[in-house]
């Protein structure tokens, strides 16, 4: 078993493999400023999106969150659209399964060369209401947050791939 892990490790090192986090760190620099434009329809979700972005950049990529003047790069995010669509109905005809889709626009600017890229990412989350057919505020907020996190993951992957 030890030889299998050793063989895989040698293969990955030998072929020049670098994890996505390496490319993201390389593209984002040492420090990042994050700004999320507050959506007037869903202000709580905009705040949570900023917190999750900061958390992901700090914990996964070990980058500093800095002031706008001191940051190497600037990321701006804005929730553009939120939709809920019915996926299934119960025997009475009421919707019990929904899909929440969130469209988030990310604007990525580098301070070095003043280059700005705009990425529009879509995130989705399927939710079940069980026997109820009512989407409460807490269920709606949770669904939007999870869908926005999927969009954020798509943005981070895009940064690692496209900006190399």
C-alpha positions as CSV (number, residue, x, y, z in Angstrom):
1,X,0.0,0.0,0.0
2,X,2.9,2.3,0.8
3,X,4.3,1.7,-2.7
4,X,1.1,2.8,-4.3
5,X,1.1,6.2,-2.5
6,X,4.8,6.6,-3.3
7,X,4.2,5.8,-7.0
8,X,1.3,8.3,-7.2
9,X,3.3,11.0,-5.4
10,X,6.4,10.5,-7.7
11,X,4.1,10.6,-10.8
12,X,2.5,13.8,-9.8
13,X,5.8,15.5,-8.9
14,X,7.4,14.2,-12.0
15,X,4.7,15.4,-14.4
16,X,4.8,19.0,-13.0
17,X,1.4,18.8,-11.4
18,X,0.5,21.9,-9.4
19,X,-2.8,22.1,-7.5
20,X,-5.4,24.7,-8.4
21,X,-4.8,26.6,-5.2
22,X,-1.2,27.2,-6.3
23,X,-2.4,28.9,-9.5
24,X,-5.0,30.9,-7.6
25,X,-2.4,32.2,-5.1
26,X,-0.1,33.0,-8.0
27,X,-2.9,35.0,-9.8
28,X,-4.3,36.8,-6.7
29,X,-0.9,37.9,-5.3
30,X,-0.3,38.2,-1.5
31,X,-3.3,40.4,-0.5
32,X,-6.8,41.0,-1.8
33,X,-9.5,43.6,-1.2
34,X,-13.0,42.3,-1.4
35,X,-16.0,44.5,-2.1
36,X,-19.6,43.2,-2.4
37,X,-22.2,45.5,-3.7
38,X,-25.3,45.2,-1.5
39,X,-28.4,44.0,-3.3
40,X,-31.4,46.0,-2.1
41,X,-33.7,43.0,-2.4
42,X,-31.4,40.6,-0.5
43,X,-29.0,42.6,1.7
44,X,-28.3,39.7,4.1
45,X,-27.2,37.5,1.2
46,X,-24.8,40.1,0.0
47,X,-23.2,40.4,3.4
48,X,-22.9,36.6,3.7
49,X,-21.3,36.4,0.2
50,X,-18.6,38.9,1.3
51,X,-18.0,36.9,4.5
52,X,-17.7,33.6,2.6
53,X,-15.4,35.2,0.0
54,X,-13.1,36.5,2.7
55,X,-13.2,33.1,4.5
56,X,-12.4,31.1,1.3
57,X,-9.5,33.4,0.3
58,X,-8.0,33.4,3.8
59,X,-8.5,29.8,4.7
60,X,-8.0,27.9,1.4
61,X,-5.4,30.1,-0.2
62,X,-3.8,31.8,2.9
63,X,-4.0,35.2,1.4
64,X,-4.3,38.5,3.4
65,X,-7.5,40.5,3.2
66,X,-6.3,44.1,3.0
67,X,-7.5,47.7,2.5
68,X,-8.2,48.8,-1.0
69,X,-5.0,51.0,-1.0
70,X,-2.7,48.2,0.2
71,X,-4.1,45.2,-1.7
72,X,-2.4,43.6,-4.7
73,X,-5.7,42.8,-6.3
74,X,-9.4,43.9,-6.0
75,X,-12.4,41.6,-6.3
76,X,-15.8,43.1,-6.6
77,X,-18.9,41.0,-6.5
78,X,-22.6,41.7,-7.1
79,X,-25.6,39.4,-7.1
80,X,-27.3,40.1,-10.4
81,X,-30.2,37.7,-10.4
82,X,-32.0,35.2,-8.2
83,X,-34.5,32.7,-9.5
84,X,-36.5,29.9,-8.0
85,X,-38.1,27.3,-10.3
86,X,-40.3,24.4,-9.4
87,X,-38.9,20.9,-10.0
88,X,-41.6,18.7,-8.6
89,X,-45.1,18.8,-7.2
90,X,-47.0,16.8,-4.6
91,X,-50.2,15.0,-5.4
92,X,-52.2,18.2,-4.6
93,X,-50.3,20.1,-7.3
94,X,-48.2,22.2,-4.9
95,X,-44.5,22.6,-5.6
96,X,-42.3,20.7,-3.1
97,X,-38.9,20.7,-4.8
98,X,-37.3,23.9,-6.1
99,X,-34.1,24.9,-7.8
100,X,-32.5,28.2,-6.7
101,X,-30.2,29.8,-9.2
102,X,-28.0,32.8,-8.4
103,X,-26.1,34.8,-11.0
104,X,-23.1,36.7,-9.5
105,X,-20.9,39.1,-11.4
106,X,-17.3,39.2,-10.3
107,X,-15.0,42.0,-11.3
108,X,-11.3,41.2,-10.8
109,X,-8.7,44.0,-11.0
110,X,-5.0,43.9,-10.7
111,X,-3.1,46.9,-9.3
112,X,0.1,46.1,-11.2
113,X,-1.1,46.5,-14.7
114,X,-4.6,47.9,-14.1
115,X,-6.1,44.9,-15.9
116,X,-9.8,44.2,-15.2
117,X,-11.6,41.0,-16.0
118,X,-15.3,40.4,-15.5
119,X,-16.7,36.9,-14.8
120,X,-20.4,36.1,-14.6
121,X,-21.0,32.9,-12.7
122,X,-24.1,31.0,-12.0
123,X,-24.6,28.8,-9.0
124,X,-27.5,26.4,-8.3
125,X,-29.0,24.6,-5.3
126,X,-31.9,22.2,-5.2
127,X,-34.1,22.2,-2.1
128,X,-36.9,20.1,-0.8
129,X,-39.8,21.5,1.2
130,X,-41.0,18.1,2.4
131,X,-44.7,18.1,2.9
132,X,-44.9,21.9,3.0
133,X,-45.1,24.0,-0.1
134,X,-44.1,27.2,1.5
135,X,-40.7,28.8,1.1
136,X,-40.0,30.5,4.4
137,X,-37.5,33.4,4.6
138,X,-34.9,31.2,6.3
139,X,-35.2,28.5,3.7
140,X,-35.0,31.1,0.9
141,X,-31.9,32.7,2.4
142,X,-30.1,29.4,2.9
143,X,-30.8,28.3,-0.7
144,X,-29.5,31.7,-2.0
145,X,-26.4,31.4,0.1
146,X,-25.6,27.9,-1.0
147,X,-26.2,28.8,-4.7
148,X,-24.0,31.9,-4.3
149,X,-21.2,29.7,-2.8
150,X,-21.4,27.5,-5.9
151,X,-21.0,30.7,-8.1
152,X,-18.0,31.7,-5.9
153,X,-16.4,28.3,-6.3
154,X,-16.8,28.7,-10.1
155,X,-15.2,32.2,-10.0
156,X,-12.2,30.9,-8.0
157,X,-11.7,28.0,-10.4
158,X,-11.9,30.5,-13.3
159,X,-9.2,32.7,-11.7
160,X,-6.9,29.7,-11.4
161,X,-7.4,28.6,-15.0
162,X,-7.8,31.8,-17.1
163,X,-5.4,34.2,-15.5
164,X,-2.3,32.0,-15.6
